[in-house]
Amino acid sequence: MPLLKHYRAPAAPFKRKYLAIDIELLVEMDKANENVCGPATAHLLKRAYQHYGDERYVRLATRSVSHLYNLRKSAGYRSKRVHLAKTPPVCNPIGVRKTPRPHGKAGFIRVNSVHQGDLDGVKGAYHITCVDEVSQ
């Protein structure tokens, strides 16, 4: 007889310690401070409540940094705060053509490709040679 898994919601789930307004406040804080890291956001939330006396931040001021990251991953946060960034272009040269300078040390490999030639319009084979610069 196969085992059946009967998953259901717990009878006494954990009580939520934040509300939908708290996620909106976190979105507002992240927009105002350009997505600073979690510890800095936690400090700003504590400061808004303790130093400036803004009662809206009473629940967020006591949240841990890891809980703030969990709130940022929530569907409510992601629906309100979408951050898209273009991939920056990278200007690295793909291949550099220069002879190695081994200074007498083995391990500097020179790689060449040699075309065998064509025969009656059919492409011939390419051979790749790898030669150590020092030991040949």
N, CA, C and O atoms as a GROMACS GRO file, in nm:
protein
  544
    1MET      N    1   0.085  -0.118   0.000
    1MET     CA    2   0.000   0.000   0.000
    1MET      C    3   0.089   0.124   0.000
    1MET      O    4   0.175   0.137   0.088
    2PRO      N    5   0.072   0.217  -0.097
    2PRO     CA    6   0.157   0.336  -0.101
    2PRO      C    7   0.125   0.433   0.012
    2PRO      O    8   0.012   0.442   0.060
    3LEU      N    9   0.227   0.505   0.052
    3LEU     CA   10   0.209   0.606   0.157
    3LEU      C   11   0.148   0.731   0.095
    3LEU      O   12   0.192   0.775  -0.011
    4LEU      N   13   0.051   0.787   0.158
    4LEU     CA   14  -0.012   0.910   0.113
    4LEU      C   15   0.025   1.022   0.209
    4LEU      O   16   0.026   1.003   0.331
    5LYS      N   17   0.055   1.134   0.155
    5LYS     CA   18   0.089   1.250   0.238
    5LYS      C   19  -0.032   1.344   0.241
    5LYS      O   20  -0.078   1.390   0.136
    6HIS      N   21  -0.079   1.371   0.356
    6HIS     CA   22  -0.194   1.460   0.373
    6HIS      C   23  -0.145   1.588   0.440
    6HIS      O   24  -0.145   1.599   0.563
    7TYR      N   25  -0.104   1.685   0.358
    7TYR     CA   26  -0.058   1.811   0.412
    7TYR      C   27  -0.176   1.907   0.423
    7TYR      O   28  -0.261   1.913   0.335
    8ARG      N   29  -0.179   1.980   0.530
    8ARG     CA   30  -0.282   2.083   0.547
    8ARG      C   31  -0.225   2.192   0.637
    8ARG      O   32  -0.121   2.175   0.700
    9ALA      N   33  -0.295   2.300   0.642
    9ALA     CA   34  -0.250   2.413   0.725
    9ALA      C   35  -0.253   2.371   0.872
    9ALA      O   36  -0.341   2.296   0.914
   10PRO      N   37  -0.158   2.420   0.951
   10PRO     CA   38  -0.158   2.385   1.093
   10PRO      C   39  -0.280   2.442   1.165
   10PRO      O   40  -0.336   2.544   1.124
   11ALA      N   41  -0.321   2.376   1.271
   11ALA     CA   42  -0.438   2.420   1.346
   11ALA      C   43  -0.413   2.555   1.412
   11ALA      O   44  -0.503   2.638   1.420
   12ALA      N   45  -0.290   2.576   1.459
   12ALA     CA   46  -0.255   2.704   1.523
   12ALA      C   47  -0.134   2.761   1.451
   12ALA      O   48  -0.021   2.739   1.494
   13PRO      N   49  -0.155   2.834   1.341
   13PRO     CA   50  -0.040   2.889   1.268
   13PRO      C   51   0.028   3.000   1.347
   13PRO      O   52  -0.027   3.054   1.443
   14PHE      N   53   0.151   3.033   1.302
   14PHE     CA   54   0.222   3.142   1.366
   14PHE      C   55   0.147   3.272   1.345
   14PHE      O   56   0.092   3.297   1.238
   15LYS      N   57   0.147   3.355   1.447
   15LYS     CA   58   0.080   3.484   1.437
   15LYS      C   59   0.170   3.579   1.359
   15LYS      O   60   0.290   3.588   1.385
   16ARG      N   61   0.111   3.649   1.264
   16ARG     CA   62   0.187   3.748   1.187
   16ARG      C   63   0.219   3.868   1.274
   16ARG      O   64   0.135   3.918   1.349
   17LYS      N   65   0.344   3.914   1.262
   17LYS     CA   66   0.386   4.029   1.340
   17LYS      C   67   0.396   4.155   1.256
   17LYS      O   68   0.440   4.259   1.305
   18TYR      N   69   0.356   4.146   1.132
   18TYR     CA   70   0.358   4.263   1.045
   18TYR      C   71   0.229   4.266   0.965
   18TYR      O   72   0.161   4.164   0.951
   19LEU      N   73   0.197   4.380   0.912
   19LEU     CA   74   0.074   4.400   0.835
   19LEU      C   75   0.111   4.440   0.693
   19LEU      O   76   0.228   4.460   0.661
   20ALA      N   77   0.010   4.453   0.609
   20ALA     CA   78   0.033   4.495   0.471
   20ALA      C   79   0.090   4.637   0.466
   20ALA      O   80   0.168   4.670   0.377
   21ILE      N   81   0.052   4.720   0.561
   21ILE     CA   82   0.104   4.858   0.566
   21ILE      C   83   0.254   4.857   0.594
   21ILE      O   84   0.326   4.946   0.551
   22ASP      N   85   0.302   4.754   0.668
   22ASP     CA   86   0.444   4.745   0.698
   22ASP      C   87   0.524   4.719   0.570
   22ASP      O   88   0.634   4.772   0.554
   23ILE      N   89   0.471   4.637   0.482
   23ILE     CA   90   0.539   4.611   0.355
   23ILE      C   91   0.542   4.738   0.271
   23ILE      O   92   0.642   4.767   0.206
   24GLU      N   93   0.433   4.814   0.273
   24GLU     CA   94   0.430   4.942   0.200
   24GLU      C   95   0.533   5.040   0.257
   24GLU      O   96   0.598   5.112   0.182
   25LEU      N   97   0.547   5.041   0.389
   25LEU     CA   98   0.647   5.129   0.451
   25LEU      C   99   0.789   5.085   0.414
   25LEU      O  100   0.876   5.169   0.392
   26LEU      N  101   0.811   4.954   0.408
   26LEU     CA  102   0.943   4.903   0.369
   26LEU      C  103   0.972   4.940   0.224
   26LEU      O  104   1.085   4.976   0.191
   27VAL      N  105   0.872   4.930   0.138
   27VAL     CA  106   0.889   4.971  -0.002
   27VAL      C  107   0.923   5.119  -0.009
   27VAL      O  108   1.012   5.158  -0.084
   28GLU      N  109   0.853   5.200   0.068
   28GLU     CA  110   0.879   5.345   0.071
   28GLU      C  111   1.020   5.375   0.119
   28GLU      O  112   1.089   5.460   0.063
   29MET      N  113   1.064   5.303   0.222
   29MET     CA  114   1.200   5.324   0.276
   29MET      C  115   1.305   5.283   0.174
   29MET      O  116   1.406   5.351   0.158
   30ASP      N  117   1.283   5.171   0.104
   30ASP     CA  118   1.379   5.126   0.004
   30ASP      C  119   1.384   5.220  -0.115
   30ASP      O  120   1.492   5.243  -0.171
   31LYS      N  121   1.271   5.276  -0.155
   31LYS     CA  122   1.270   5.373  -0.264
   31LYS      C  123   1.345   5.499  -0.225
   31LYS      O  124   1.421   5.555  -0.305
   32ALA      N  125   1.324   5.544  -0.103
   32ALA     CA  126   1.386   5.668  -0.057
   32ALA      C  127   1.537   5.654  -0.042
   32ALA      O  128   1.611   5.750  -0.060
   33ASN      N  129   1.584   5.532  -0.008
   33ASN     CA  130   1.727   5.512   0.019
   33ASN      C  131   1.796   5.427  -0.086
   33ASN      O  132   1.907   5.379  -0.063
   34GLU      N  133   1.733   5.407  -0.199
   34GLU     CA  134   1.793   5.339  -0.314
   34GLU      C  135   1.845   5.200  -0.280
   34GLU      O  136   1.959   5.166  -0.312
   35ASN      N  137   1.761   5.119  -0.216
   35ASN     CA  138   1.791   4.978  -0.188
   35ASN      C  139   1.923   4.956  -0.116
   35ASN      O  140   2.010   4.884  -0.165
   36VAL      N  141   1.939   5.018  -0.001
   36VAL     CA  142   2.060   4.992   0.078
   36VAL      C  143   2.052   4.852   0.136
   36VAL      O  144   1.946   4.788   0.131
   37CYS      N  145   2.161   4.803   0.190
   37CYS     CA  146   2.167   4.667   0.243
   37CYS      C  147   2.075   4.652   0.364
   37CYS      O  148   2.027   4.750   0.420
   38GLY      N  149   2.052   4.528   0.403
   38GLY     CA  150   1.961   4.497   0.513
   38GLY      C  151   1.996   4.561   0.646
   38GLY      O  152   1.908   4.620   0.709
   39PRO      N  153   2.123   4.553   0.693
   39PRO     CA  154   2.157   4.616   0.820
   39PRO      C  155   2.135   4.768   0.819
   39PRO      O  156   2.093   4.825   0.920
   40ALA      N  157   2.164   4.832   0.707
   40ALA     CA  158   2.142   4.976   0.699
   40ALA      C  159   1.993   5.008   0.702
   40ALA      O  160   1.951   5.105   0.764
   41THR      N  161   1.912   4.926   0.634
   41THR     CA  162   1.767   4.946   0.636
   41THR      C  163   1.712   4.927   0.776
   41THR      O  164   1.627   5.005   0.820
   42ALA      N  165   1.759   4.824   0.848
   42ALA     CA  166   1.714   4.801   0.985
   42ALA      C  167   1.748   4.921   1.072
   42ALA      O  168   1.667   4.962   1.156
   43HIS      N  169   1.866   4.976   1.053
   43HIS     CA  170   1.907   5.095   1.131
   43HIS      C  171   1.817   5.214   1.098
   43HIS      O  172   1.776   5.287   1.188
   44LEU      N  173   1.787   5.234   0.971
   44LEU     CA  174   1.701   5.345   0.931
   44LEU      C  175   1.559   5.330   0.987
   44LEU      O  176   1.497   5.429   1.026
   45LEU      N  177   1.509   5.207   0.991
   45LEU     CA  178   1.375   5.184   1.045
   45LEU      C  179   1.372   5.210   1.195
   45LEU      O  180   1.277   5.270   1.246
   46LYS      N  181   1.476   5.165   1.267
   46LYS     CA  182   1.484   5.192   1.411
   46LYS      C  183   1.495   5.342   1.437
   46LYS      O  184   1.433   5.395   1.529
   47ARG      N  185   1.574   5.408   1.356
   47ARG     CA  186   1.593   5.552   1.372
   47ARG      C  187   1.464   5.629   1.346
   47ARG      O  188   1.433   5.726   1.415
   48ALA      N  189   1.388   5.585   1.244
   48ALA     CA  190   1.262   5.653   1.213
   48ALA      C  191   1.165   5.643   1.330
   48ALA      O  192   1.090   5.736   1.357
   49TYR      N  193   1.166   5.529   1.399
   49TYR     CA  194   1.075   5.512   1.511
   49TYR      C  195   1.128   5.576   1.638
   49TYR      O  196   1.058   5.654   1.703
   50GLN      N  197   1.254   5.546   1.675
   50GLN     CA  198   1.305   5.590   1.804
   50GLN      C  199   1.347   5.737   1.803
   50GLN      O  200   1.314   5.811   1.896
   51HIS      N  201   1.418   5.780   1.700
   51HIS     CA  202   1.472   5.916   1.699
   51HIS      C  203   1.368   6.018   1.652
   51HIS      O  204   1.354   6.125   1.711
   52TYR      N  205   1.294   5.983   1.546
   52TYR     CA  206   1.198   6.078   1.490
   52TYR      C  207   1.056   6.055   1.541
   52TYR      O  208   0.968   6.137   1.514
   53GLY      N  209   1.031   5.947   1.613
   53GLY     CA  210   0.903   5.923   1.675
   53GLY      C  211   0.790   5.891   1.578
   53GLY      O  212   0.674   5.917   1.608
   54ASP      N  213   0.822   5.834   1.462
   54ASP     CA  214   0.720   5.798   1.363
   54ASP      C  215   0.658   5.665   1.404
   54ASP      O  216   0.722   5.560   1.392
   55GLU      N  217   0.534   5.670   1.452
   55GLU     CA  218   0.466   5.551   1.505
   55GLU      C  219   0.436   5.447   1.398
   55GLU      O  220   0.408   5.332   1.431
   56ARG      N  221   0.441   5.484   1.272
   56ARG     CA  222   0.413   5.387   1.166
   56ARG      C  223   0.519   5.276   1.164
   56ARG      O  224   0.490   5.165   1.118
   57TYR      N  225   0.639   5.304   1.211
   57TYR     CA  226   0.750   5.210   1.204
   57TYR      C  227   0.767   5.126   1.331
   57TYR      O  228   0.872   5.065   1.351
   58VAL      N  229   0.667   5.123   1.418
   58VAL     CA  230   0.680   5.054   1.546
   58VAL      C  231   0.706   4.904   1.526
   58VAL      O  232   0.788   4.847   1.599
   59ARG      N  233   0.640   4.838   1.430
   59ARG     CA  234   0.661   4.695   1.410
   59ARG      C  235   0.790   4.668   1.332
   59ARG      O  236   0.862   4.573   1.362
   60LEU      N  237   0.820   4.750   1.233
   60LEU     CA  238   0.940   4.728   1.152
   60LEU      C  239   1.068   4.761   1.227
   60LEU      O  240   1.174   4.707   1.194
   61ALA      N  241   1.060   4.846   1.326
   61ALA     CA  242   1.180   4.886   1.401
   61ALA      C  243   1.237   4.771   1.482
   61ALA      O  244   1.356   4.770   1.515
   62THR      N  245   1.152   4.673   1.516
   62THR     CA  246   1.198   4.561   1.598
   62THR      C  247   1.228   4.436   1.516
   62THR      O  248   1.268   4.335   1.573
   63ARG      N  249   1.212   4.441   1.387
   63ARG     CA  250   1.238   4.324   1.300
   63ARG      C  251   1.387   4.305   1.282
   63ARG      O  252   1.464   4.402   1.277
   64SER      N  253   1.428   4.179   1.270
   64SER     CA  254   1.568   4.148   1.246
   64SER      C  255   1.602   4.172   1.099
   64SER      O  256   1.513   4.188   1.015
   65VAL      N  257   1.730   4.174   1.069
   65VAL     CA  258   1.775   4.196   0.932
   65VAL      C  259   1.729   4.080   0.843
   65VAL      O  260   1.686   4.102   0.730
   66SER      N  261   1.738   3.957   0.895
   66SER     CA  262   1.696   3.842   0.814
   66SER      C  263   1.546   3.846   0.786
   66SER      O  264   1.501   3.803   0.680
   67HIS      N  265   1.468   3.897   0.881
   67HIS     CA  266   1.325   3.908   0.858
   67HIS      C  267   1.295   4.015   0.754
   67HIS      O  268   1.200   4.001   0.676
   68LEU      N  269   1.374   4.121   0.751
   68LEU     CA  270   1.356   4.223   0.647
   68LEU      C  271   1.384   4.164   0.509
   68LEU      O  272   1.314   4.194   0.413
   69TYR      N  273   1.487   4.080   0.500
   69TYR     CA  274   1.515   4.014   0.372
   69TYR      C  275   1.400   3.922   0.333
   69TYR      O  276   1.365   3.912   0.215
   70ASN      N  277   1.340   3.852   0.431
   70ASN     CA  278   1.224   3.767   0.402
   70ASN      C  279   1.106   3.851   0.354
   70ASN      O  280   1.034   3.810   0.263
   71LEU      N  281   1.086   3.968   0.414
   71LEU     CA  282   0.978   4.056   0.368
   71LEU      C  283   1.005   4.104   0.226
   71LEU      O  284   0.912   4.118   0.147
   72ARG      N  285   1.131   4.130   0.194
   72ARG     CA  286   1.164   4.173   0.058
   72ARG      C  287   1.138   4.062  -0.045
   72ARG      O  288   1.113   4.091  -0.162
   73LYS      N  289   1.143   3.937  -0.001
   73LYS     CA  290   1.117   3.826  -0.092
   73LYS      C  291   0.968   3.796  -0.107
   73LYS      O  292   0.929   3.720  -0.195
   74SER      N  293   0.885   3.855  -0.023
   74SER     CA  294   0.741   3.825  -0.025
   74SER      C  295   0.677   3.876  -0.153
   74SER      O  296   0.727   3.968  -0.218
   75ALA      N  297   0.564   3.815  -0.189
   75ALA     CA  298   0.494   3.852  -0.312
   75ALA      C  299   0.440   3.994  -0.303
   75ALA      O  300   0.439   4.066  -0.403
   76GLY      N  301   0.395   4.036  -0.185
   76GLY     CA  302   0.343   4.171  -0.168
   76GLY      C  303   0.450   4.277  -0.194
   76GLY      O  304   0.423   4.379  -0.257
   77TYR      N  305   0.571   4.252  -0.144
   77TYR     CA  306   0.681   4.347  -0.166
   77TYR      C  307   0.720   4.350  -0.312
   77TYR      O  308   0.736   4.457  -0.370
   78ARG      N  309   0.734   4.232  -0.373
   78ARG     CA  310   0.779   4.225  -0.512
   78ARG      C  311   0.677   4.284  -0.608
   78ARG      O  312   0.714   4.332  -0.715
   79SER      N  313   0.548   4.281  -0.572
   79SER     CA  314   0.448   4.341  -0.660
   79SER      C  315   0.453   4.493  -0.656
   79SER      O  316   0.414   4.559  -0.752
   80LYS      N  317   0.501   4.548  -0.544
   80LYS     CA  318   0.507   4.694  -0.530
   80LYS      C  319   0.644   4.752  -0.566
   80LYS      O  320   0.654   4.868  -0.606
   81ARG      N  321   0.746   4.672  -0.553
   81ARG     CA  322   0.882   4.721  -0.574
   81ARG      C  323   0.952   4.633  -0.676
   81ARG      O  324   1.005   4.527  -0.642
   82VAL      N  325   0.953   4.676  -0.798
   82VAL     CA  326   1.020   4.603  -0.905
   82VAL      C  327   1.144   4.683  -0.942
   82VAL      O  328   1.136   4.800  -0.979
   83HIS      N  329   1.259   4.618  -0.931
   83HIS     CA  330   1.386   4.684  -0.963
   83HIS      C  331   1.448   4.613  -1.081
   83HIS      O  332   1.495   4.500  -1.069
   84LEU      N  333   1.448   4.679  -1.196
   84LEU     CA  334   1.508   4.622  -1.316
   84LEU      C  335   1.634   4.701  -1.350
   84LEU      O  336   1.635   4.824  -1.346
   85ALA      N  337   1.737   4.629  -1.382
   85ALA     CA  338   1.863   4.694  -1.420
   85ALA      C  339   1.916   4.626  -1.546
   85ALA      O  340   1.909   4.504  -1.560
   86LYS      N  341   1.968   4.706  -1.635
   86LYS     CA  342   2.027   4.650  -1.756
   86LYS      C  343   2.162   4.588  -1.722
   86LYS      O  344   2.231   4.633  -1.630
   87THR      N  345   2.199   4.488  -1.797
   87THR     CA  346   2.329   4.427  -1.779
   87THR      C  347   2.435   4.522  -1.833
   87THR      O  348   2.428   4.563  -1.948
   88PRO      N  349   2.533   4.556  -1.751
   88PRO     CA  350   2.635   4.649  -1.799
   88PRO      C  351   2.723   4.583  -1.904
   88PRO      O  352   2.757   4.465  -1.893
   89PRO      N  353   2.760   4.658  -2.007
   89PRO     CA  354   2.848   4.599  -2.109
   89PRO      C  355   2.988   4.575  -2.054
   89PRO      O  356   3.038   4.650  -1.971
   90VAL      N  357   3.049   4.470  -2.102
   90VAL     CA  358   3.185   4.436  -2.061
   90VAL      C  359   3.275   4.451  -2.183
   90VAL      O  360   3.248   4.394  -2.289
   91CYS      N  361   3.380   4.525  -2.166
   91CYS     CA  362   3.471   4.550  -2.278
   91CYS      C  363   3.604   4.479  -2.252
   91CYS      O  364   3.708   4.544  -2.238
   92ASN      N  365   3.601   4.346  -2.247
   92ASN     CA  366   3.722   4.268  -2.231
   92ASN      C  367   3.761   4.209  -2.366
   92ASN      O  368   3.675   4.159  -2.438
   93PRO      N  369   3.888   4.214  -2.400
   93PRO     CA  370   3.928   4.152  -2.526
   93PRO      C  371   3.915   4.001  -2.517
   93PRO      O  372   3.952   3.940  -2.417
   94ILE      N  373   3.861   3.942  -2.620
   94ILE     CA  374   3.840   3.797  -2.619
   94ILE      C  375   3.973   3.724  -2.638
   94ILE      O  376   4.004   3.633  -2.561
   95GLY      N  377   4.048   3.762  -2.735
   95GLY     CA  378   4.176   3.697  -2.760
   95GLY      C  379   4.287   3.799  -2.774
   95GLY      O  380   4.271   3.900  -2.842
   96VAL      N  381   4.397   3.775  -2.711
   96VAL     CA  382   4.512   3.863  -2.720
   96VAL      C  383   4.619   3.789  -2.798
   96VAL      O  384   4.661   3.680  -2.759
   97ARG      N  385   4.664   3.848  -2.908
   97ARG     CA  386   4.764   3.783  -2.992
   97ARG      C  387   4.901   3.842  -2.960
   97ARG      O  388   4.937   3.950  -3.008
   98LYS      N  389   4.976   3.771  -2.880
   98LYS     CA  390   5.114   3.812  -2.852
   98LYS      C  391   5.191   3.688  -2.810
   98LYS      O  392   5.134   3.592  -2.759
   99THR      N  393   5.318   3.692  -2.831
   99THR     CA  394   5.401   3.578  -2.794
   99THR      C  395   5.424   3.580  -2.643
   99THR      O  396   5.445   3.686  -2.585
  100PRO      N  397   5.421   3.463  -2.580
  100PRO     CA  398   5.447   3.459  -2.436
  100PRO      C  399   5.595   3.485  -2.408
  100PRO      O  400   5.680   3.461  -2.493
  101ARG      N  401   5.624   3.531  -2.291
  101ARG     CA  402   5.761   3.555  -2.248
  101ARG      C  403   5.788   3.462  -2.129
  101ARG      O  404   5.767   3.500  -2.014
  102PRO      N  405   5.835   3.340  -2.157
  102PRO     CA  406   5.847   3.240  -2.050
  102PRO      C  407   5.964   3.261  -1.957
  102PRO      O  408   5.961   3.210  -1.844
  103HIS      N  409   6.067   3.333  -1.997
  103HIS     CA  410   6.187   3.355  -1.915
  103HIS      C  411   6.245   3.224  -1.865
  103HIS      O  412   6.285   3.213  -1.749
  104GLY      N  413   6.251   3.123  -1.954
  104GLY     CA  414   6.313   2.996  -1.922
  104GLY      C  415   6.227   2.900  -1.843
  104GLY      O  416   6.275   2.792  -1.808
  105LYS      N  417   6.101   2.933  -1.813
  105LYS     CA  418   6.013   2.845  -1.737
  105LYS      C  419   5.922   2.769  -1.832
  105LYS      O  420   5.866   2.826  -1.925
  106ALA      N  421   5.910   2.640  -1.808
  106ALA     CA  422   5.820   2.558  -1.890
  106ALA      C  423   5.676   2.586  -1.849
  106ALA      O  424   5.649   2.633  -1.738
  107GLY      N  425   5.582   2.558  -1.942
  107GLY     CA  426   5.441   2.573  -1.911
  107GLY      C  427   5.371   2.680  -1.993
  107GLY      O  428   5.250   2.697  -1.981
  108PHE      N  429   5.445   2.752  -2.075
  108PHE     CA  430   5.386   2.852  -2.163
  108PHE      C  431   5.356   2.784  -2.296
  108PHE      O  432   5.448   2.751  -2.372
  109ILE      N  433   5.230   2.763  -2.323
  109ILE     CA  434   5.188   2.686  -2.439
  109ILE      C  435   5.152   2.780  -2.554
  109ILE      O  436   5.082   2.879  -2.536
  110ARG      N  437   5.202   2.747  -2.673
  110ARG     CA  438   5.166   2.818  -2.795
  110ARG      C  439   5.068   2.731  -2.870
  110ARG      O  440   5.099   2.615  -2.898
  111VAL      N  441   4.951   2.784  -2.905
  111VAL     CA  442   4.847   2.708  -2.974
  111VAL      C  443   4.832   2.767  -3.114
  111VAL      O  444   4.814   2.887  -3.130
  112ASN      N  445   4.839   2.681  -3.214
  112ASN     CA  446   4.822   2.723  -3.353
  112ASN      C  447   4.720   2.632  -3.420
  112ASN      O  448   4.701   2.517  -3.380
  113SER      N  449   4.654   2.686  -3.520
  113SER     CA  450   4.566   2.603  -3.602
  113SER      C  451   4.623   2.602  -3.744
  113SER      O  452   4.664   2.705  -3.798
  114VAL      N  453   4.624   2.484  -3.802
  114VAL     CA  454   4.680   2.466  -3.936
  114VAL      C  455   4.572   2.405  -4.024
  114VAL      O  456   4.513   2.302  -3.989
  115HIS      N  457   4.546   2.469  -4.139
  115HIS     CA  458   4.447   2.417  -4.234
  115HIS      C  459   4.518   2.326  -4.332
  115HIS      O  460   4.618   2.365  -4.393
  116GLN      N  461   4.466   2.204  -4.348
  116GLN     CA  462   4.531   2.107  -4.435
  116GLN      C  463   4.515   2.143  -4.582
  116GLN      O  464   4.599   2.107  -4.664
  117GLY      N  465   4.409   2.213  -4.616
  117GLY     CA  466   4.387   2.252  -4.755
  117GLY      C  467   4.256   2.196  -4.807
  117GLY      O  468   4.194   2.110  -4.744
  118ASP      N  469   4.214   2.246  -4.923
  118ASP     CA  470   4.090   2.202  -4.985
  118ASP      C  471   4.122   2.108  -5.100
  118ASP      O  472   4.228   2.117  -5.162
  119LEU      N  473   4.028   2.017  -5.129
  119LEU     CA  474   4.043   1.925  -5.241
  119LEU      C  475   3.911   1.922  -5.317
  119LEU      O  476   3.810   1.875  -5.264
  120ASP      N  477   3.911   1.969  -5.439
  120ASP     CA  478   3.793   1.973  -5.526
  120ASP      C  479   3.676   2.046  -5.461
  120ASP      O  480   3.562   2.000  -5.470
  121GLY      N  481   3.701   2.157  -5.398
  121GLY     CA  482   3.596   2.238  -5.338
  121GLY      C  483   3.547   2.189  -5.203
  121GLY      O  484   3.457   2.249  -5.145
  122VAL      N  485   3.604   2.081  -5.151
  122VAL     CA  486   3.566   2.028  -5.021
  122VAL      C  487   3.668   2.075  -4.920
  122VAL      O  488   3.789   2.061  -4.939
  123LYS      N  489   3.617   2.130  -4.811
  123LYS     CA  490   3.706   2.182  -4.708
  123LYS      C  491   3.788   2.070  -4.647
  123LYS      O  492   3.737   1.962  -4.618
  124GLY      N  493   3.914   2.096  -4.627
  124GLY     CA  494   4.003   1.999  -4.563
  124GLY      C  495   3.998   2.013  -4.412
  124GLY      O  496   3.924   2.095  -4.358
  125ALA      N  497   4.075   1.931  -4.346
  125ALA     CA  498   4.076   1.928  -4.200
  125ALA      C  499   4.160   2.041  -4.144
  125ALA      O  500   4.252   2.090  -4.208
  126TYR      N  501   4.126   2.082  -4.022
  126TYR     CA  502   4.205   2.178  -3.946
  126TYR      C  503   4.275   2.101  -3.835
  126TYR      O  504   4.214   2.015  -3.771
  127HIS      N  505   4.400   2.130  -3.814
  127HIS     CA  506   4.476   2.066  -3.707
  127HIS      C  507   4.513   2.174  -3.606
  127HIS      O  508   4.546   2.287  -3.642
  128ILE      N  509   4.507   2.137  -3.480
  128ILE     CA  510   4.546   2.229  -3.373
  128ILE      C  511   4.674   2.174  -3.312
  128ILE      O  512   4.680   2.059  -3.270
  129THR      N  513   4.776   2.258  -3.308
  129THR     CA  514   4.903   2.218  -3.248
  129THR      C  515   4.925   2.296  -3.121
  129THR      O  516   4.901   2.417  -3.115
  130CYS      N  517   4.971   2.227  -3.019
  130CYS     CA  518   5.003   2.289  -2.892
  130CYS      C  519   5.150   2.258  -2.862
  130CYS      O  520   5.187   2.141  -2.850
  131VAL      N  521   5.233   2.360  -2.848
  131VAL     CA  522   5.377   2.343  -2.830
  131VAL      C  523   5.420   2.428  -2.712
  131VAL      O  524   5.384   2.545  -2.702
  132ASP      N  525   5.498   2.366  -2.621
  132ASP     CA  526   5.554   2.442  -2.511
  132ASP      C  527   5.663   2.534  -2.566
  132ASP      O  528   5.744   2.491  -2.648
  133GLU      N  529   5.666   2.658  -2.523
  133GLU     CA  530   5.761   2.757  -2.575
  133GLU      C  531   5.905   2.724  -2.536
  133GLU      O  532   5.997   2.754  -2.612
  134VAL      N  533   5.924   2.664  -2.419
  134VAL     CA  534   6.060   2.639  -2.372
  134VAL      C  535   6.112   2.504  -2.419
  134VAL      O  536   6.220   2.496  -2.478
  135SER      N  537   6.037   2.398  -2.392
  135SER     CA  538   6.088   2.264  -2.423
  135SER      C  539   6.061   2.221  -2.567
  135SER      O  540   6.121   2.125  -2.614
  136GLN      N  541   5.973   2.290  -2.637
  136GLN     CA  542   5.934   2.259  -2.775
  136GLN      C  543   5.882   2.120  -2.784
  136GLN      O  544   5.845   2.076  -2.893
   0.00000   0.00000   0.00000
